[in-house]
Amino acid sequence: MASSNEDVLRELQRLRTEIQQLREIVNALFTAVFEESDEDWDRVPDKDEFNLYN
């Protein structure tokens, strides 16, 4: 049973590490996207301008 608990704790630590890495990746992507699009909009987009089904 002790081995099983150790395995679970080891897996939890691994998952926590992976989640932290994913957070860092998401933050980097978010920053990259929104730093690239720091442009001022001259107008409000038309209602259906971003509708993929047009």
C-alpha positions as CSV (number, residue, x, y, z in Angstrom):
1,M,0.0,0.0,0.0
2,A,2.9,2.4,0.8
3,S,4.2,1.9,-2.7
4,S,0.8,2.7,-4.2
5,N,0.7,6.0,-2.2
6,E,4.2,6.9,-3.3
7,D,3.2,6.2,-6.9
8,V,0.1,8.4,-6.6
9,L,2.1,11.2,-4.9
10,R,4.8,11.0,-7.6
11,E,2.1,11.1,-10.4
12,L,0.5,14.2,-8.7
13,Q,3.8,16.0,-8.6
14,R,4.4,15.2,-12.3
15,L,0.9,16.4,-13.2
16,R,1.5,19.6,-11.2
17,T,4.7,20.2,-13.1
18,E,3.0,19.7,-16.4
19,I,0.1,22.0,-15.5
20,Q,2.6,24.7,-14.6
21,Q,4.4,24.3,-17.9
22,L,1.1,24.5,-19.8
23,R,0.2,27.7,-17.9
24,E,3.5,29.2,-18.9
25,I,3.0,28.2,-22.5
26,V,-0.6,29.7,-22.5
27,N,0.6,32.9,-20.9
28,A,3.4,33.2,-23.5
29,L,1.0,32.6,-26.4
30,F,-1.6,35.1,-24.9
31,T,1.1,37.7,-24.5
32,A,2.4,37.1,-28.0
33,V,-1.0,37.4,-29.6
34,F,-2.1,40.5,-27.8
35,E,1.2,42.3,-28.1
36,E,1.0,41.7,-31.9
37,S,-2.5,43.1,-32.1
38,D,-1.9,46.4,-30.2
39,E,-3.4,48.3,-33.1
40,D,-6.1,50.9,-32.8
41,W,-9.3,50.0,-34.6
42,D,-10.6,52.7,-36.9
43,R,-14.1,51.3,-36.8
44,V,-16.2,48.7,-35.1
45,P,-16.4,45.5,-37.1
46,D,-19.6,44.8,-38.9
47,K,-22.0,42.4,-37.2
48,D,-21.2,39.4,-39.4
49,E,-17.7,40.3,-40.4
50,F,-16.2,37.5,-38.3
51,N,-18.9,35.0,-39.0
52,L,-17.2,31.9,-40.4
53,Y,-20.4,30.8,-42.2
54,N,-20.6,33.9,-44.5
